[in-house]
Amino acid sequence: MQVIVVYDTAVKHNPKALRTCRRYLHWVQRSVFEGQLTPAQLRQLHADLKAVLDGLDSVIVYMIEGPATLKREVWGCEHGNTDSIL
């Protein structure tokens, strides 16, 4: 599946989050990564990030499994307003 990962972490966690995500995905810009992952690789990425981040950090994962299927998960703390823009 195609995966897009975006993280918002404390400054001290940024280098660890960057290194962890780069092991699995392509670095697109600052805290944005994308690439193809199997479900097992996605679970391992989740476990690896959980080990380096704390409860105030936020990771949003978009999983695109087909032309009409988009899933969004938040790992960690939800930041900002989650209401629909429209």
C-alpha distance (Angstrom), angle and dihedral (degrees) to the residues before:
residue distance angle dihedral
M1 . . .
Q2 3.80 . .
V3 3.81 111.3 .
I4 3.81 132.1 -167.0
V5 3.80 116.5 -168.0
V6 3.81 123.6 -167.6
Y7 3.78 122.1 179.8
D8 3.80 136.4 -169.1
T9 3.78 109.5 -168.0
A10 3.78 140.7 160.8
V11 3.82 111.6 -85.1
K12 3.80 91.8 -109.5
H13 3.83 90.7 56.3
N14 3.82 96.9 48.0
P15 3.84 96.9 89.0
K16 3.82 92.5 49.0
A17 3.80 93.0 46.5
L18 3.82 90.3 47.7
R19 3.81 93.5 50.8
T20 3.80 92.4 45.3
C21 3.80 95.0 50.0
R22 3.83 92.6 44.6
R23 3.82 89.2 60.0
Y24 3.80 89.5 63.7
L25 3.80 109.2 22.4
H26 3.80 144.4 30.1
W27 3.81 115.9 -93.5
V28 3.82 108.0 -122.3
Q29 3.81 102.6 171.9
R30 3.80 137.2 -25.8
S31 3.81 101.8 -47.4
V32 3.82 99.6 -2.2
F33 3.80 125.0 101.6
E34 3.79 134.1 173.0
G35 3.77 140.3 -178.6
Q36 3.78 147.6 107.1
L37 3.82 118.9 -58.1
T38 3.77 134.2 172.2
P39 3.81 116.8 -130.8
A40 3.83 88.6 -104.3
Q41 3.82 92.0 52.8
L42 3.81 90.2 48.7
R43 3.82 90.9 52.4
Q44 3.81 90.1 49.5
L45 3.83 91.6 48.9
H46 3.81 88.6 51.3
A47 3.82 91.5 51.2
D48 3.82 92.7 46.2
L49 3.82 92.8 49.7
K50 3.79 91.9 45.7
A51 3.81 88.3 57.1
V52 3.83 94.4 55.7
L53 3.81 102.3 36.0
D54 3.80 133.3 66.2
G55 3.79 135.0 -138.6
L56 3.81 94.4 -86.0
D57 3.81 94.5 55.7
S58 3.79 119.8 92.8
V59 3.80 131.3 -149.9
I60 3.80 121.9 -177.6
V61 3.79 117.8 -162.8
Y62 3.81 123.3 -165.2
M63 3.80 113.7 -163.9
I64 3.79 117.9 -164.5
E65 3.78 111.3 -167.8
G66 3.79 98.9 167.0
P67 3.78 143.5 -17.2
A68 3.81 93.0 -69.1
T69 3.80 103.0 28.6
L70 3.79 121.8 87.9
K71 3.80 122.1 160.6
R72 3.81 126.0 -172.6
E73 3.81 124.5 -159.9
V74 3.78 130.6 178.7
W75 3.79 117.1 -147.4
G76 3.77 110.2 -163.9
C77 3.78 126.6 -8.9
E78 3.82 120.6 5.2
H79 3.81 109.3 -130.7
G80 3.77 127.7 -165.2
N81 3.77 132.0 2.9
T82 3.80 115.7 -35.3
D83 3.82 95.8 -167.4
S84 3.79 119.3 118.2
I85 3.80 114.2 -93.1
L86 3.80 93.1 -136.1
